[in-house]
């Protein structure tokens, strides 16, 4: 197994000093910030991506990214996975080196991916990449009770340890159909949090994730749906709105997409059959 220990100089949380104004009173106090640093991903010695991320679970992030971009498909393709070293000794905490077995090396790898913490890889190049992957439709055998679905945001929030301190991180988590959390990852980029989960699943040899729902903080953007489909996740829920492109992709490939999941209310943009809404409510849908 790879060593996921973070280099000692890296921090997922930074401590700073701020000035607070509250109802006319001013005071200086400490405040926690979410860490954000660039991570370079190297494949067989070649830099192929730089992403702004919150340090932590970097090796998962690297292999999750390679999987969701279609570069690798399984753990056995990886020959080695480590933080890179400078001059053969000092660990470079912001660089991850992935080496593939000779038989697994892809013929063509799109070089110089660039990801921001807000968007991932967006636009036409990413859409074309999805089409090139020939994505399969997720299983139709996964179902989630609406009452269970409504418990996911509280489960997500309760497990966000770094967010509790900083208020500045996104999270993604896998849940089974009983509402039990399987794994959670945090990052300043929501797409990075998803890649960390997918990377965890690949390294644990738990792909495909066809028996789980993915809950994400923030919005359900196109890049989230793309990554979920690559991992065969049948249901994605978020506390905010999806994008139009995300909805179109979810509908085209039959993924269940839920937005504005807050309290006892949510909106279903695609794949309502997996929630068995009419059976649960026993009433027709009002137009």
N, C-alpha and C positions, 0 to 999 in steps of 0.2 A: 504494500500500500504506500502511496506517496505521503510524504511528511507535510501536513497542512499547517504546522506551527508558523505563526506570523513572525517575521524578523522583529527583533526587540525594538527597533526604532519606529515601527509602524504603529499607528493608533486608529481605531475606529471612532474614537471620541477625542476631541480636543477641548482643552479648558482655556477660557479667556476671561477677561474682565470687561464688564459693560456698565453703562450708567442707566439706571432705571428711573423713569418719571412715572409717578403714580399719584393721581389726584393732588397735584401741586407739590408733592414732596419728591426730592431727588436723593438717590443714594447709589453708591458704587457697590457692585456685587459680582461674584463669579458666575459664569454661564458656560454651559456645555454646548459644543458644536459638533455636528456630524463630520467625521473625517472625509476628505476627498483628495485623492491623489491619482495620478495617471498610472495605468497598468499596461505594460507592453507585453503582448503575447507573441512568442516566437515559435515557429513550427519548423523543426529540423534545421535550426540555426538561422532562419530567415524571419525578420520582423513582419508580421502580417496584420497586426491590429494594435491600436492604442485606444483604451477606454478610460474615461474618468469614473472612478469607483470609490466606494468606501472600503478600506483595507479589511481583509478578513475573508476566509474561504476563497482565496485567490485561485487555487488550483482547481477547485470546482468551477469557478467562473470561466477559467480558460478552456477546460474541456467541454463545459456546457455550451460555450460560444461556438466551439468547433463542431459540436454535434448539431446545434440548431442552424448553423450555416451549411450543413451538409458535407463537411470535410471528413468527419468520422461517423461511424455508426455504432460501434461497440467498444468496450473497454479493452478487449484483447488486441486491438489495433495499436494501443499505446505501448511503446517500448520503455519510455521513461517520462516522468513528470515531476519537475522540481523548480524551485526558484533558481534563476540563473546566478552564476558566480562571476565576480570580476577578478581577473588575473588568477583564476583557478582556486580562489580561497574565500574572499569576502562575499557574502550573500547579497545579491541585488534584490531588495525587497519589492521593487516595483517592476520586476521582469520575471515572467514565467516562461520556462522552456519546455516545449512538448516535442518529443521525438517519437516518430511512428516506426513500426516494423517495416522492413523493406517491402514486403508483400502488400502492405496497406497504404503505401504512399500514393496519394491521389495524383492523377496525371496533370490536372489543371487546378490551381488554387488562385482565386481572385486575391491579389495582393493589396496591401495598404487599405484595409478596412479602416474607417475612422468612426468612432462612436462617441457621442456626448452623453453625459449623465441624464439628459432629459429625453432623448429621442431614440437612441439606438441607431440602427442604420435604416433610414427612411427613404421614401421616394421610389422612383422607377427602378433603380438597380435592385432594390430589395424585393419589389413586386416580381420582377423578372426572375430573381433567384428562387422565389417561392414556386413559380411555375416550373422552373427547371428541376425542382426536387420531386415533382410528381407526387404531391402529398396525398395520402390516403384519408378517406373519411373516418372519423373516430367511431368506435364501437357504438352500437345502438342498445347495448345490453346494460349500460350504466344508468341508474335512476337515483334521484335524490329527492327526498320529501321536502316540500317547501318549508315546513316547520324546522327541519334540520338546516336547510340553507340559511335561514334567518339567524342561526346561532354562529355562523362562521365569522362575521366581523368581530364579535366579542372575543372569540377564540384567537383571532389574529392579533387584536390589540393587546390582549393580556400577555401574549408571548413576545411582544416587541420590547426587548430589554433596552436596546440602544435608543429607540424612539422615545421611551419614557424619560430619558435624560436630555435628549437633544430636541425632540419635536421636529426633526428635519430629515427623517429617513423613510423610504418606502419599504414595504415588506411584501413577500409572496409566501404562500404556504399551501401545502397539499393536505387535503382532507379526504377520508374515506366516506362512504355513503351513510355511515353512522354519525358523522360529524366529528370524528376523532382526528386530531392533527397528527400528521406523520412527520413532517419536517417544515421548518420555517427558516427563511434567510432574509436578511435586511441589506439594503444598499441605498445610496443616494440616487441611483438610477433604478427605476422599476424593472427595466429589461434586464439589468444585471442581477437583480434578486431572482428573477426567473431563471436566468442562465445558471446561477449558483445551484438552484434546486435541480435543474436538469443535469448539471455536472455531478451533483451528489448521487442522483439516480443512476447515471452511467457508471460511476466508480463503484457503486454498490451492486451493480448488475441488476437493477430493478426496472429497467426500460423493457417494454413500453409502459407508460403510466396510464393505461386504459381503465384502471379501476379507481381513479381519483379525480376530485375536483380541485381546481386551482383558484385560490382567492388572492386578489392583489389589492393593495391600497392604491389610491389615485384612480386614474382613468384606465379604461381597457383599450389601449391603442393597438394599431396594426401590428407593431412588432411583438406585442404580447401574444396575440392570436397566432402569428406565424410560429413563434417558439412553442406554444402549446400544441399546435398541430404537428410539428416535427416530433414532439414527444408523445403523440397519440393521446393527449389529454382531452376528454370528451366535453368538459364543462369548465368555463371560465367565468368568474364573478368578480365584480369590482364595486367599490363604494361610490364611484363617480361614473361619468358618462363614457361610452365607447366613442370612437371616431367613426365617421361614415365608411371609411375604407375597411376598418375592422369588422363592421357589421356586414359589409358585402362579402368579405372573405369567409366569415363565419357561416353565413347563409349558403354560400356556394358549396362549402365542404361539410355542412351539417354539424357544426360545433354549436353547443348550447352556450349562448352569451347572455349574461345577466349584468345589468348595470343599476346604479343607484340603490344598492343593497344596504339599506339602513333601517334599523329597527324592525318593524313588521311590514315593510314595503319593499318591493323591487320591481324592476322592469325587465322583461324578457325580449331580447332583440332577435333571437334565433334559437331554434331547437327546443321549443317548449315541451315537446313530448317527453324528454328525459325528466321533467319535473312533475309530470302527471297532474297538471294543474286542474283539469276539469274533474278528474277523479277526486282530488283533494277537496275541491270547493263544492262539487256536486251541483254546479250551476253553469249555465252557458256563458261564454265570453261575451261581454257587452261591447258593441261596436261604438 
